[in-house]
Amino acid sequence: MLLNVWQVLLLIGCGVIVALLGVFVGGWLVFKSKMAVPGESFVGGIPKGEVYSIPDALKAAEFPEEESVAQENVLARAQKFLKVLGGKE
């Protein structure tokens, strides 16, 4: 089957259109991935409502004033680490 000149040009044109479409879709994907914020869906926008709201943030318990055993352990290990590195105690 031999193709004439117009058919060859039509096939090349279709290939160029498909290639350009791929470039535009790739550029759009890069743009969406660079501009995305946490919680945003791929095609939709930023979720609204209770996703980003913390209703009882003001009612949250404060940190305890007294140091617990775990906090003392962490402080002791940090002081030992700084001592090994020659830092302040």
DRENTIPA-764090 format. One line per field, with one value per residue: residue in three letters; x, y, z of N, C-alpha, C, O in turn. Coordinates in nm, 4 decimals. Each point is the difference from the previous one (the first is absolute). Layout:
<nodes>
rest = c(Ala,...)
nx = c(X,...)
ny = c(Y,...)
nz = c(Z,...)
cax = c(X,...)
cay = c(Y,...)
caz = c(Z,...)
cx = c(X,...)
cy = c(Y,...)
cz = c(Z,...)
ox = c(X,...)
oy = c(Y,...)
oz = c(Z,...)
</nodes>
This chain:
<nodes>
rest = c(Met,Leu,Leu,Asn,Val,Trp,Gln,Val,Leu,Leu,Leu,Ile,Gly,Cys,Gly,Val,Ile,Val,Ala,Leu,Leu,Gly,Val,Phe,Val,Gly,Gly,Trp,Leu,Val,Phe,Lys,Ser,Lys,Met,Ala,Val,Pro,Gly,Glu,Ser,Phe,Val,Gly,Gly,Ile,Pro,Lys,Gly,Glu,Val,Tyr,Ser,Ile,Pro,Asp,Ala,Leu,Lys,Ala,Ala,Glu,Phe,Pro,Glu,Glu,Glu,Ser,Val,Ala,Gln,Glu,Asn,Val,Leu,Ala,Arg,Ala,Gln,Lys,Phe,Leu,Lys,Val,Leu,Gly,Gly,Lys,Glu)
nx = c(0.0845,-0.0936,0.1698,-0.2133,0.0386,-0.1645,0.0168,0.1361,-0.0678,-0.1285,0.0981,0.0847,-0.1412,-0.0561,0.1427,-0.0206,-0.1594,0.0384,0.1213,-0.0990,-0.1106,0.1223,0.0448,-0.1555,-0.0224,0.1451,-0.0370,-0.1513,0.0724,0.1147,-0.1123,-0.0978,0.1385,0.0247,-0.1669,0.0985,-0.2192,0.1117,0.0168,0.1871,-0.2117,-0.0203,-0.1938,-0.0329,-0.1821,0.0237,0.1062,-0.2131,0.0388,-0.1290,-0.0162,-0.0976,-0.1948,0.0670,-0.1452,0.1181,0.0014,-0.1982,-0.1122,0.1147,0.0229,-0.0306,0.1573,0.0466,-0.1179,-0.1524,0.1902,-0.0326,-0.1100,-0.2105,-0.1524,-0.0846,-0.1673,-0.2045,-0.1215,-0.1026,-0.1923,-0.1810,-0.0877,-0.1332,-0.2131,-0.1458,-0.0873,-0.1664,-0.1996,-0.0355,-0.1848,-0.1570,0.0726)
ny = c(-0.1167,0.0544,0.0732,0.0721,0.1301,-0.0152,-0.1764,0.0181,0.1148,-0.1211,-0.1431,0.0832,0.0403,-0.1812,-0.0584,0.1144,-0.0662,-0.1809,0.0325,0.0882,-0.1481,-0.1252,0.1008,0.0023,-0.1859,-0.0375,0.1084,-0.0968,-0.1726,0.0543,0.0608,-0.1603,-0.1003,0.1146,-0.0295,-0.1964,-0.0231,0.0579,-0.2121,0.0861,0.0587,-0.2180,-0.1077,-0.1388,0.0764,0.2196,-0.1673,-0.0497,0.1831,-0.1815,0.0328,0.1906,-0.1075,0.1750,-0.1659,-0.1899,0.1347,0.0984,-0.1496,0.0804,-0.2233,0.1027,0.1347,-0.2175,0.0580,-0.1458,0.0080,-0.0277,-0.1889,-0.0028,0.1155,-0.0974,-0.1437,0.0840,0.0614,-0.1668,-0.0771,0.1218,-0.0319,-0.1799,0.0193,0.1108,-0.1331,-0.1388,0.1016,-0.0594,-0.1238,0.1426,0.0829)
nz = c(0.0000,-0.1926,0.1287,0.0098,-0.1769,-0.1486,-0.1335,-0.1776,-0.1823,-0.1365,-0.1409,-0.1898,-0.1698,-0.1207,-0.1599,-0.1926,-0.1445,-0.1239,-0.1848,-0.1822,-0.1282,-0.1379,-0.1959,-0.1620,-0.1202,-0.1656,-0.1930,-0.1354,-0.1279,-0.1850,-0.1831,-0.1246,-0.1450,-0.1895,-0.1466,-0.0405,0.0387,0.1840,-0.0653,-0.0873,-0.0489,-0.0511,0.0321,0.1724,0.1042,0.0375,0.1018,-0.0454,0.1207,0.0153,-0.2190,-0.0682,-0.0002,0.1202,-0.0434,0.0055,-0.1780,-0.0380,-0.1243,-0.1740,0.0038,0.1961,-0.0857,-0.0086,0.1807,0.0743,0.1185,-0.2169,0.0503,-0.0796,0.1200,0.1838,-0.0421,-0.0355,0.1771,0.1087,-0.0837,0.0549,0.2042,0.0251,-0.0679,0.1310,0.1569,-0.0634,-0.0059,0.2121,0.0029,-0.0777,0.1953)
cax = c(-0.0845,0.0803,-0.0716,0.0369,0.0613,-0.0974,-0.0196,0.1211,-0.0079,-0.1052,0.0538,0.0999,-0.0761,-0.0616,0.1086,0.0379,-0.1086,0.0088,0.1189,-0.0294,-0.0950,0.0785,0.0795,-0.0898,-0.0476,0.1144,0.0179,-0.1095,0.0273,0.1080,-0.0565,-0.0876,0.0780,0.0774,-0.0900,-0.0916,0.0103,-0.0407,-0.1421,-0.0651,-0.0177,0.0725,-0.0720,-0.0788,0.0742,0.0333,-0.1201,-0.0516,-0.0774,0.0621,0.1289,0.1055,-0.0404,0.0132,-0.1065,0.0273,0.1402,0.0107,-0.0305,0.1031,0.0702,0.1327,0.1055,0.0123,0.1092,0.1036,0.0720,-0.0229,0.1196,0.0448,0.0655,0.1298,0.0851,0.0405,0.0944,0.1257,0.0662,0.0455,0.1192,0.1086,0.0357,0.0753,0.1281,0.0848,0.0395,0.0765,-0.0868,-0.0362,-0.0824)
cay = c(0.1167,0.1206,0.1203,0.1180,0.1097,0.0591,-0.0924,0.0072,0.1273,-0.0138,-0.0815,0.0809,0.1011,-0.0663,-0.0270,0.1271,0.0383,-0.0885,0.0386,0.1265,-0.0295,-0.0593,0.1059,0.0843,-0.0763,-0.0090,0.1308,0.0203,-0.0847,0.0618,0.1189,-0.0430,-0.0586,0.1060,0.0932,-0.0728,0.0209,-0.1221,-0.0260,0.0307,-0.1150,0.0165,0.0842,0.0968,0.1065,-0.0166,-0.0371,0.1025,-0.0524,-0.0462,-0.0633,0.0847,0.0660,-0.0754,0.0640,0.0174,0.0357,0.0815,-0.0846,-0.1027,0.0023,0.0607,-0.0921,-0.0049,0.0806,-0.0850,-0.0804,-0.1431,-0.0834,-0.0026,0.1281,-0.0008,-0.0926,0.0680,0.1059,-0.0628,-0.0504,0.1155,0.0534,-0.0938,0.0172,0.1249,-0.0156,-0.0772,0.0879,0.1113,0.1186,0.0441,-0.0927)
caz = c(0.0000,-0.0154,0.0431,-0.0771,0.0763,0.0928,0.1109,0.0824,0.0728,0.0990,0.1089,0.0721,0.0745,0.1155,0.0948,0.0622,0.0913,0.1167,0.0758,0.0668,0.1073,0.1085,0.0627,0.0784,0.1163,0.0917,0.0626,0.0956,0.1158,0.0765,0.0633,0.1098,0.1094,0.0662,0.0671,0.0880,0.1436,0.0695,0.0056,-0.1268,-0.0871,-0.1264,-0.0943,0.0754,0.0650,0.1403,0.0737,0.0889,0.1119,0.1226,-0.0231,0.0529,0.1232,0.1235,0.0756,0.1419,0.0189,0.1207,0.1148,0.0124,0.1282,-0.0014,0.0388,0.1455,0.0549,0.0599,-0.0983,0.0159,-0.0062,-0.1394,-0.0289,0.0678,-0.0748,-0.1227,0.0370,0.0396,-0.1215,-0.0776,0.0661,-0.0257,-0.1410,-0.0125,0.0671,-0.0906,-0.1111,0.0513,0.0082,0.1345,0.0773)
cx = c(0.0894,-0.0844,0.0414,0.0477,-0.0987,-0.0259,0.1197,-0.0016,-0.1079,0.0480,0.1037,-0.0702,-0.0672,0.1055,0.0444,-0.1058,0.0045,0.1206,-0.0232,-0.0986,0.0723,0.0838,-0.0892,-0.0526,0.1127,0.0268,-0.1071,0.0220,0.1106,-0.0519,-0.0875,0.0813,0.0811,-0.0894,-0.0934,0.0270,-0.0450,-0.1516,-0.0729,-0.0128,0.0624,-0.0697,-0.0778,0.0871,0.0349,-0.1272,-0.0411,-0.0726,0.0868,0.1364,0.1112,-0.0394,0.0177,-0.0996,0.0326,0.1470,0.0184,-0.0252,0.1075,0.0739,0.1372,0.1038,0.0122,0.1222,0.1125,0.0648,-0.0250,0.1330,0.0545,0.0714,0.1376,0.0979,0.0515,0.1013,0.1354,0.0758,0.0520,0.1249,0.1207,0.0492,0.0827,0.1363,0.0983,0.0512,0.0806,-0.0807,-0.0272,-0.0844,-0.1243)
cy = c(0.1234,0.1210,0.1169,0.1104,0.0547,-0.0899,0.0007,0.1292,-0.0053,-0.0837,0.0763,0.1064,-0.0591,-0.0313,0.1255,0.0441,-0.0859,0.0367,0.1308,-0.0197,-0.0599,0.1031,0.0877,-0.0724,-0.0148,0.1322,0.0284,-0.0829,0.0588,0.1231,-0.0391,-0.0540,0.1067,0.0917,-0.0683,0.0348,-0.1280,-0.0123,0.0254,-0.1264,0.0288,0.0956,0.1097,0.1061,-0.0351,-0.0353,0.1102,-0.0673,-0.0461,-0.0651,0.0800,0.0691,-0.0950,0.0609,0.0241,0.0317,0.0824,-0.0827,-0.1062,0.0149,0.0633,-0.1062,-0.0020,0.0791,-0.0864,-0.0842,-0.1474,-0.0743,-0.0019,0.1295,0.0058,-0.0903,0.0658,0.1093,-0.0576,-0.0513,0.1150,0.0610,-0.0907,0.0143,0.1268,-0.0094,-0.0754,0.0870,0.1206,0.1286,0.0379,-0.1059,0.0691)
cz = c(0.0000,0.0367,-0.0877,0.0951,0.1027,0.1201,0.0953,0.0824,0.1087,0.1198,0.0826,0.0831,0.1230,0.1064,0.0728,0.1010,0.1263,0.0860,0.0758,0.1148,0.1198,0.0736,0.0880,0.1237,0.1023,0.0707,0.1026,0.1268,0.0875,0.0741,0.1189,0.1173,0.0736,0.0824,0.0999,0.1457,0.0693,0.0079,-0.1302,-0.0829,-0.1358,-0.0953,0.0720,0.0638,0.1433,0.0765,0.0973,0.1152,0.1138,-0.0207,0.0649,0.1302,0.1178,0.0966,0.1468,0.0247,0.1269,0.1256,0.0239,0.1324,-0.0174,0.0358,0.1516,0.0468,0.0553,-0.1098,0.0274,-0.0078,-0.1422,-0.0365,0.0654,-0.0726,-0.1275,0.0306,0.0393,-0.1221,-0.0861,0.0620,-0.0235,-0.1440,-0.0195,0.0664,-0.0883,-0.1145,0.0459,0.0100,0.1443,0.0683,0.0465)
ox = c(0.0792,-0.1135,0.1160,0.0005,0.0395,-0.0183,-0.0166,0.0313,0.0182,-0.0277,0.0011,0.0387,-0.0005,-0.0264,0.0276,0.0327,-0.0167,-0.0094,0.0375,0.0127,-0.0294,0.0127,0.0379,-0.0103,-0.0241,0.0283,0.0280,-0.0250,-0.0100,0.0327,0.0109,-0.0331,0.0208,0.0433,-0.0848,0.1140,-0.0719,-0.0685,-0.1187,0.0944,0.0346,0.0642,-0.0156,0.1207,0.0026,-0.1022,0.0844,-0.0470,0.0956,0.0628,0.0915,0.0778,-0.0247,0.0283,-0.0431,0.0586,0.1012,0.0429,-0.0117,0.0185,0.0687,-0.0331,-0.0174,0.1034,0.1173,-0.0638,0.0058,0.1044,0.1214,0.1004,0.0954,0.1186,0.1175,0.0987,0.1035,0.1217,0.1065,0.0918,0.1112,0.1204,0.1017,0.0965,0.1179,0.1147,0.0492,0.0560,0.0621,-0.0672,-0.0832)
oy = c(0.0220,0.0141,0.0128,-0.0182,0.0294,0.0487,-0.0083,-0.0021,0.0555,0.0348,-0.0091,0.0240,0.0618,0.0156,-0.0034,0.0488,0.0523,-0.0007,0.0111,0.0617,0.0358,-0.0060,0.0341,0.0600,0.0119,0.0018,0.0572,0.0474,-0.0022,0.0202,0.0599,0.0259,-0.0120,0.0512,0.0664,0.0247,-0.0797,0.0964,-0.0307,-0.0783,0.1143,0.0902,0.1100,0.0060,-0.1168,0.0661,0.0668,-0.1131,0.0674,-0.0420,-0.0579,0.0796,-0.1201,0.1036,0.1003,-0.0516,-0.0135,0.0376,-0.0806,0.1107,-0.0234,-0.1053,0.1032,0.0037,0.0347,-0.0368,-0.0448,0.0595,0.0005,-0.0020,0.0485,0.0316,-0.0135,0.0147,0.0561,0.0162,-0.0113,0.0396,0.0483,-0.0034,-0.0014,0.0596,0.0348,-0.0133,0.0767,0.1096,-0.0512,-0.0805,-0.0610)
oz = c(0.0916,-0.0457,-0.0393,0.1217,0.1129,0.1115,0.1217,0.1191,0.1083,0.1148,0.1228,0.1144,0.1065,0.1192,0.1199,0.1082,0.1102,0.1227,0.1167,0.1057,0.1140,0.1223,0.1120,0.1069,0.1201,0.1197,0.1054,0.1108,0.1227,0.1169,0.1070,0.1157,0.1207,0.1032,0.0596,0.0394,-0.0603,0.0343,-0.0112,-0.0103,-0.0303,-0.0540,-0.0531,-0.0239,0.0389,-0.0180,0.0598,-0.0117,0.0383,0.0973,0.0587,0.0526,-0.0106,0.0600,0.0567,0.0951,0.0689,0.1091,0.0923,0.0506,-0.0994,0.0544,0.0648,-0.0668,-0.0131,-0.0987,0.1145,-0.0268,-0.0198,-0.0711,-0.0607,-0.0094,-0.0341,-0.0721,-0.0358,-0.0089,-0.0606,-0.0718,-0.0213,-0.0254,-0.0694,-0.0480,-0.0058,-0.0427,-0.0828,0.0026,0.0932,-0.0645,0.0671)
</nodes>
